[in-house]
Amino acid sequence: MIHMTWLEAIVLGIVQGLTEFLPVSSSAHLRITSALFFQRDAGASFTAVTQLGTEAAVLIFFARDIGRITKAFFVGLLDKARRDHDYQMAWYVIIGTIPIGLLGLAFKNQIRCGARNLWLIATTLIVFAFVVAIAEYWGRQTRKLEQFNLTDGIVMGLAQAMALVPGVSRSGGTLSAGLFRNLTREAAARYSFLIAIPAVVISGLFSLKDVFHPSAAGDSCGGVAAAAFSVPSPAQMIVATLIAFGIGYAAIAWLLRYVVKHTLYGFVLYRVALGSVLLALLYTNTLSAT
């Protein structure tokens, strides 16, 4: 068993906070950072738990919206006459969460193991960069959040499920799906934040029992030794999650301002560049894929 260092915990907490809400894949960045600078993998459980920090930032940042939607949901259940758009939005979030929940359970071992291969991550970074680019080019951005409907929720929910593969990006997938549905970038981003809350929180809570026990991850990977995983102490896990929370909160505000006035092409170029560099490192055996 390899004990995580404090430097590793702090760096990975920073990376999680910086990348969780950007369309560049935080899970890919955590995997790449671990391999490149620490020569090991912090594991999928570490990623899931640190995401609790960034989702706490979402809960606080959107507390007013979440409170309003939650209230409308329960009021609407009791009174059909008061079922407004907020009530419908609550159902859209619930329905949109179903795909990632079902696929996450069905392919849990593959997500923890084979999907963390760096060849796959490099490929998905590049391939889905073009998906984001096409969505940015194609989307007419004529529909606001008030015009959001059930089809939007289903499509963006399916897109979120694709982010189970590191390199795809939860926000990248949902933003792209929203743009393909002709939503504005801001509308797509706001729903993207909301739809992530149930899936990420549940995943993080379920992963708490695994993050301090490497055998739980190692034994499920078809022979991959538990020693291949870096194991944090409870204190390191708390600090990494708090760092992710603080930086993530700032990232939310920045992204919402950014998408109003800027395209996603900058992120597209970054993804292609990162994926290409990663492929070069793997091809020259500078970095191990597993």
C-alpha positions in Angstrom: 0.0 0.0 0.0 1.3 3.5 -0.9 0.3 6.3 1.4 -0.6 9.5 -0.3 1.6 12.5 0.5 0.3 15.8 1.6 1.7 17.4 -1.5 -0.3 14.9 -3.6 -3.5 15.5 -1.7 -3.2 19.3 -2.0 -2.3 19.2 -5.7 -5.1 16.8 -6.6 -7.6 18.9 -4.6 -6.6 22.0 -6.6 -6.9 20.1 -9.9 -10.3 18.9 -8.9 -11.5 22.3 -8.0 -10.1 23.9 -11.2 -11.4 21.4 -13.7 -14.7 19.9 -12.3 -17.0 22.5 -14.0 -14.9 23.1 -17.1 -15.6 21.0 -20.2 -12.1 19.4 -19.9 -12.8 16.3 -17.6 -11.7 16.6 -14.0 -11.4 12.8 -13.7 -9.0 12.8 -16.7 -6.9 15.6 -15.1 -6.7 13.8 -11.8 -5.6 10.6 -13.5 -3.0 12.4 -15.6 -1.7 14.5 -12.8 -1.4 11.4 -10.5 0.5 9.5 -13.2 2.7 12.3 -14.5 3.8 13.8 -11.1 3.3 11.0 -8.6 3.8 7.8 -10.7 0.6 6.2 -9.4 -3.2 6.5 -9.5 -5.2 8.1 -6.7 -8.1 6.0 -7.9 -11.8 6.5 -8.9 -12.9 6.6 -5.3 -10.6 9.6 -4.5 -12.1 11.4 -7.5 -15.7 10.7 -6.4 -15.1 11.8 -2.8 -13.3 15.1 -3.8 -16.3 15.8 -6.1 -18.3 16.1 -2.9 -16.4 19.3 -2.3 -17.2 20.8 -5.7 -20.8 19.7 -5.4 -21.0 21.4 -2.0 -20.0 24.6 -3.9 -22.8 24.0 -6.3 -25.3 23.6 -3.4 -24.2 26.9 -1.9 -23.9 28.9 -5.1 -27.3 27.8 -6.3 -28.9 27.5 -2.9 -31.7 29.9 -3.8 -32.5 28.1 -7.1 -32.3 24.7 -5.4 -34.6 25.8 -2.6 -37.1 27.3 -4.9 -37.2 24.2 -7.2 -37.4 21.8 -4.2 -40.3 23.8 -2.6 -42.1 23.9 -6.0 -41.7 20.1 -6.4 -43.3 19.2 -3.0 -46.0 21.9 -3.4 -46.8 20.6 -6.9 -47.1 17.0 -5.7 -49.9 18.1 -3.4 -51.5 20.6 -5.6 -51.8 20.1 -9.4 -52.8 23.7 -9.9 -49.4 24.9 -8.7 -47.2 22.8 -10.9 -45.1 25.6 -12.5 -41.8 25.4 -14.4 -39.8 25.0 -11.3 -41.9 21.9 -10.5 -41.2 20.5 -13.9 -37.5 21.4 -13.6 -37.3 19.2 -10.5 -38.6 16.3 -12.5 -36.2 17.0 -15.3 -33.3 16.8 -12.9 -34.6 13.5 -11.5 -35.2 12.0 -14.9 -31.9 13.3 -16.2 -30.1 11.6 -13.4 -31.4 8.1 -14.1 -29.1 7.2 -17.0 -25.8 7.9 -15.1 -27.2 6.1 -12.1 -28.1 2.9 -14.0 -24.9 2.8 -16.1 -22.7 3.7 -13.1 -24.0 0.7 -11.2 -23.9 -1.6 -14.3 -20.4 -0.8 -15.3 -18.8 0.1 -11.9 -15.8 -2.2 -12.2 -15.0 -1.1 -15.8 -15.2 2.6 -14.8 -12.9 2.0 -11.8 -10.4 0.0 -13.9 -10.2 -0.3 -17.7 -11.7 3.2 -18.3 -8.8 4.8 -16.4 -6.3 3.6 -19.1 -4.4 6.6 -20.3 -4.6 5.6 -24.0 -8.4 5.7 -23.7 -8.3 9.0 -21.8 -6.1 10.6 -24.4 -8.4 9.4 -27.2 -11.6 10.6 -25.5 -10.1 14.0 -24.8 -9.4 14.5 -28.5 -12.6 12.9 -29.9 -15.0 14.7 -27.6 -13.2 18.0 -28.3 -14.6 17.7 -31.8 -18.0 16.9 -30.4 -17.9 20.1 -28.3 -16.7 22.1 -31.4 -19.5 20.8 -33.6 -22.1 21.6 -30.9 -20.7 25.1 -30.5 -20.8 25.6 -34.3 -24.2 24.0 -34.9 -26.2 25.2 -31.9 -28.4 28.2 -32.6 -28.7 29.1 -28.9 -32.2 30.5 -29.3 -33.8 28.8 -26.2 -33.4 30.0 -22.6 -33.8 27.9 -19.4 -37.5 28.9 -19.1 -38.1 27.0 -22.4 -36.4 23.8 -21.1 -38.4 20.7 -21.6 -38.5 16.9 -20.9 -36.6 16.1 -24.1 -33.8 18.4 -23.1 -33.6 16.7 -19.7 -33.4 13.2 -21.3 -30.8 14.2 -23.9 -28.6 16.0 -21.4 -29.0 13.2 -18.9 -27.7 10.7 -21.5 -24.8 13.0 -22.2 -24.0 13.2 -18.6 -23.8 9.4 -18.4 -21.1 9.4 -21.1 -18.9 11.2 -18.6 -18.5 8.0 -16.7 -15.5 7.5 -19.0 -12.7 9.8 -17.9 -11.8 12.3 -20.7 -15.4 12.9 -21.9 -16.3 15.5 -19.2 -19.6 15.8 -17.4 -19.9 19.5 -18.2 -18.5 19.1 -21.7 -21.1 16.4 -22.5 -24.1 18.2 -21.0 -23.1 21.6 -22.5 -22.7 20.0 -25.9 -26.1 18.3 -25.6 -27.7 21.5 -24.6 -26.2 23.4 -27.5 -27.4 20.6 -29.9 -30.8 21.3 -28.5 -30.4 25.0 -29.3 -30.2 26.1 -25.6 -28.0 29.1 -24.8 -24.7 28.2 -23.2 -25.8 29.8 -19.9 -29.0 27.7 -19.8 -27.2 24.5 -20.6 -24.6 25.3 -18.0 -27.1 26.0 -15.3 -29.0 22.7 -15.9 -25.6 21.0 -16.1 -24.8 22.2 -12.5 -28.2 21.0 -11.2 -28.2 17.6 -12.9 -24.8 16.8 -11.5 -25.9 17.2 -7.8 -27.7 13.9 -7.2 -25.3 11.7 -9.2 -22.1 13.2 -7.8 -23.3 13.3 -4.2 -24.6 9.7 -4.2 -21.4 8.5 -5.9 -19.2 10.3 -3.5 -21.0 9.0 -0.4 -20.9 5.4 -1.7 -17.1 5.8 -2.4 -16.3 6.9 1.1 -16.0 3.3 2.2 -13.5 2.5 -0.6 -11.2 5.5 -0.6 -9.3 4.4 2.5 -9.1 0.7 1.6 -7.0 0.1 -1.6 -8.0 -3.6 -1.8 -11.6 -2.5 -2.5 -10.4 -0.8 -5.7 -7.4 -3.1 -6.5 -9.2 -6.4 -6.1 -12.0 -5.3 -8.5 -9.6 -4.6 -11.3 -8.9 -8.1 -12.5 -5.5 -8.6 -10.9 -4.3 -5.0 -10.5 -2.5 -4.9 -7.2 -3.9 -2.6 -4.4 -0.4 -1.2 -4.1 -0.9 0.5 -7.4 -3.3 2.9 -5.8 -2.4 5.9 -3.6 -4.3 5.9 -0.3 -5.1 9.2 1.5 -5.5 9.5 5.3 -8.8 10.9 6.5 -7.2 14.3 7.2 -5.7 14.4 3.7 -9.1 13.5 2.2 -10.8 16.2 4.1 -8.2 18.8 3.1 -8.3 17.8 -0.6 -12.1 18.0 -0.5 -12.1 21.4 1.2 -9.6 22.8 -1.4 -11.8 21.4 -4.2 -14.8 23.2 -2.6 -13.1 26.6 -2.3 -11.6 26.6 -5.8 -14.7 25.0 -7.3 -17.0 27.8 -5.9 -14.8 30.4 -7.7 -14.8 28.3 -10.9 -18.6 28.2 -11.0 -18.9 32.0 -10.9 -16.2 32.3 -13.5 -17.7 29.8 -15.9 -21.2 31.3 -15.8 -19.7 34.7 -16.7 -17.5 33.2 -19.4 -20.1 31.3 -21.3 -22.3 34.3 -21.7 -19.8 36.1 -23.8 -17.3 33.5 -25.1 -17.5 30.3 -27.2 -16.2 26.9 -26.1 -13.5 26.8 -28.8 -10.7 27.6 -26.3 -11.6 24.5 -24.3 -11.6 22.5 -27.6 -8.1 23.6 -28.4 -6.9 22.8 -24.9 -8.4 19.3 -25.0 -6.8 18.5 -28.3 -3.4 19.8 -27.1 -3.6 17.9 -23.8 -4.7 14.7 -25.5 -2.0 15.0 -28.1 0.8 15.5 -25.5 -0.5 12.6 -23.6 -0.5 10.4 -26.7 3.1 11.4 -27.3 4.1 10.6 -23.7 2.5 7.2 -24.0 3.9 6.4 -27.4 7.5 7.2 -26.3 6.9 5.1 -23.1 7.6 8.2 -21.0 4.3 7.5 -19.2 2.7 4.1 -18.4 -0.9 3.8 -19.6 -2.0 1.7 -16.5 
